[in-house]
Amino acid sequence: MKKISIYDMAKCGIMTALMCVLSPVAIPIGPIPVTLSTLMVCLTTVILGTKLGIVSYLIYLLLGAVGLPVFSGYAGGVGKLIGPTGGYLIGFIFMVIIGGIFVSKFKAKIWLTGVGMLFGLIVTYAFGTVWFVISMKVELGYALSVCVWPFIPFDIAKIIVAILLGTAVNRALKKAIK
């Protein structure tokens, strides 16, 4: 197994810290608020790639699980992870994996990174929505109307911002290392 450099550990720590600070910001638009979680997951994936992105996100989940207020609305604890919207938090792992694969394979083609993030978002929506339906004992149509449809435009915008910002950060980091 390849050792992780101090540089990569530092990037991972910084992205985890940013996720912890920005992801809880929530704007209520209904039963489920708009948060910066999707933006931070995508930005972390673009900057760190798959492996370090997963490490960073799992650290974030662990910090939230032990009670730090890093989830939406500054909540924390296992209850948030196993609650109705916990499936979306767990589902973001798939977004990091799928998006990270596209980031790694298509570094020069930003639009393909966007395609990967969209695929990851669809899987996250599917996982989270099934979780919501089961935990809340509601119909799929209701779950889609409160958990997915209102968020699509926001999440697409967050993906675009994350890709543009992440690409710029990566370029700046490469220049700084030279």
Helices and strands as residue ranges (DSSP letters): H 6-22, E 26-27, E 34-35, H 37-65, G 72-74, H 78-82, H 86-105, H 110-136, H 140-147, G 149-151, H 152-177
